[in-house]
Amino acid sequence: MTAIKEKELFERIEVLPLDLKVKIVDKILTNLNGLDKSIDNLWFKKALERKNDIENGEVHLIDGNEVFEKVKQRFS
């Protein structure tokens, strides 16, 4: 890729919406690292465990705004 084409690519990426940028990053990382279904399965299993913990009342959820406010206060 020539320098001009590279620059043009980066300029185009900068103006893309965030959700599309995330998809591009995911595609690049998958391309670099390859797919590993065992990792996907572990994440799926962990997500189900967390969901069950929430539904069974085993964990206490905290509103995201409250979390960010505490972080802001702590680091201000």
N, C-alpha and C positions, 0 to 999 in steps of 0.2 A: 504494500500500500504506500503510495507516495505521500509526502508530507502534506500536500494540499488536500488530498482526499481524506487523510487522517484528521486534519483540522476541520474540514467540512463535516465529517462524521461526528466529531465531538460537539461542534456547534449545534448540529441537529438534535443530538441527544439532550443537550442542556435545556431545550424548550419543550421536551416531551412531558406529558403528565406523569406524576409519580408512579401510578400503578403500572404504566407501561415500562418505566425505568426499572421497576422491581422485576417485571417479567424478563427484561433483557438481562439483568444481572443473574437471575436464576438460570437462564439459558446458558450464559457464559460459564457460570460455576459448574453446571451439569456437564458442559462440554469439557471443562478442564479436569474435573474430578471423576467423571463417569457416574452412572447411576448405581446406587447400592440399595437394593430393596430391603436388605436386612436393617439398615438404618431407618428407612421409611417405616418399616414395621415396628421398630422400637419406639419411634415418635408416636405412631398411631396408638400403640399400647399405653404409652404414658398419658396421652390425651384422654383416652378412655378412663384411666385410673383417676385423673384429675376431675373429669366430669362426674364420676361416681362419688368421689370425695365431696364434691359440691352438693350433689343431690342428696347425699346421706347426712349432710350437715357436719362433716368431719373437718371442714376448713371454713374460715371466716373470710368472706370476700370484702375487699376494700375498694371503694369508688376510685377510679383513676384520677379524678380531679383532686381528691384528698391526698393521694400519693404524691402527685406532682407539687402540690402546695407544701407538703412536708419536705420534699427534696429542695424546693426553692428556698424555704426558710433555713434549712440546714446549711446550704452552701452560699447563702447571701452574706 
